[in-house]
Amino acid sequence: MPPVTFEPGGFVMPGIGGIAFDLDDTVMRSANALDADLPGETVILSIADGRYYGLSNTSQYIWQRLATPVRIRALCGELAERYEAPPETIEAGTLEFLEKFRHVGLIVKVGTAADTGRQS
């Protein structure tokens, strides 16, 4: 499978349908991933299926943040501060990225708004 790339406004990876994450969900990296930082990119190896993914720029930042649990809404806020893009674009692109990585087993949901008593 070719490497995944993500830039403000979208990313390239074979598509799947549906978004299962909510902005108030808390997510982090799965234990099924090994990663290495190289000059200008991060390479991720899926232990489950042996596929690799190359990340740069925005997706690399997201992956670094997922080393510990993070609420998606907070992550999107950080991205909005770093990049000049409308919040709706950042939220949609981030949710899509996270869902595709969840689909291949590299991202897991570790909490929801209901866990903290917050409304979505």
N, C-alpha and C positions, 0 to 999 in steps of 0.2 A: 504494500500500500504506500502511496506517495506521502511525503511529510505533510502535516497540517500547517497551514500558515494563517495567521489572523492579523488583520490590520483594522483600524477604525473603519467602520462601515461594512465589515464582513470578514469571512475567512473561507479558505478553500479546503474542503474535505468532502468525500462522497456523502450525500445527504441521507438523512433519515427523517421520519415524521414525528411531530409532537414534541411539546415541551413539558417535562414533568416537574421541573423546579419552579418554585415561587421565590420572589425577591426576599422573603423573610426566612427562607430555608438556610440552614448552616451546612456548609460542604467542606470537604477536604480531599486530599489525594487518597487514593486507594493503596492498600499494601501490595497490590498486584503490579506496581510500577517501579522500575529502576530508572533513575535519571542521571544525566551528566551534563555539566555546563561546559560548553566549548566557546571559543571566541565568537561572539555575536549570536549564539543560539544555544538552546537546551535540547538535548536529545532524550527521548523517553522510550524505554523498552517495556512493552507489556509482557509480564511474566506469563500470563495466562495463554497468550497465543503467539508470542514471539515477534509481533509486529513492532515497528518503531515509528516514532512521530518526532518531527523536528519543529521546534517552536522558536519564534523570534519576536522581538519588540513587545507588542501588547500581550500576546499569548504567553510569552516567556514571563512577563511580570505577573500575570494571573497565576501561572503554575507555581511561581515562587511564593506567592501569597497563600496558596493552598497547602503549604507545608504544615500549617496548623489550621484548625477550624476557623472559618470566616463566614459571616452572614453575607449572603449575596448582595443585599441592599448596600451594606457597608463597602463591599468590594467595588460595586458600581460607582459609589460616591468617590472612592479613591481614584478610579479611572477617570471620572469626570474632572477631577482636579488636575490630573496629569495630561489629559488630551482635550483638544478643542473639538468637541462633538456634542450634539444635542443629547441630553440625558436619555431620551427614548431610544436613540440609536445605540448608545452604550449598553443600556439594559437589554435590548433585544439581541445584540451581538454577544454579550456575555452569557445570557441564558442559553443561546444556541450553542456556543462553545462548550459550556458546562454540560449541557444535555448530550452532546455528541461524545464527549469524553466519558460521561456516565454510561452511555450505551456500549462503549468498548471496555468498560470496567476500570477506568483510570480515576474516576471521581466517585465519591460516595456522599450521600446525604447523612449527616450526623445529628441533625436537629431541625425542628420546624417552628413556626410561630406559635403553634399550640403548646410546644414544650415550655415556652416561657410565658404563656398566657397572653401573648400579643395577638392582635388581629391582623390578618393579611390585608 
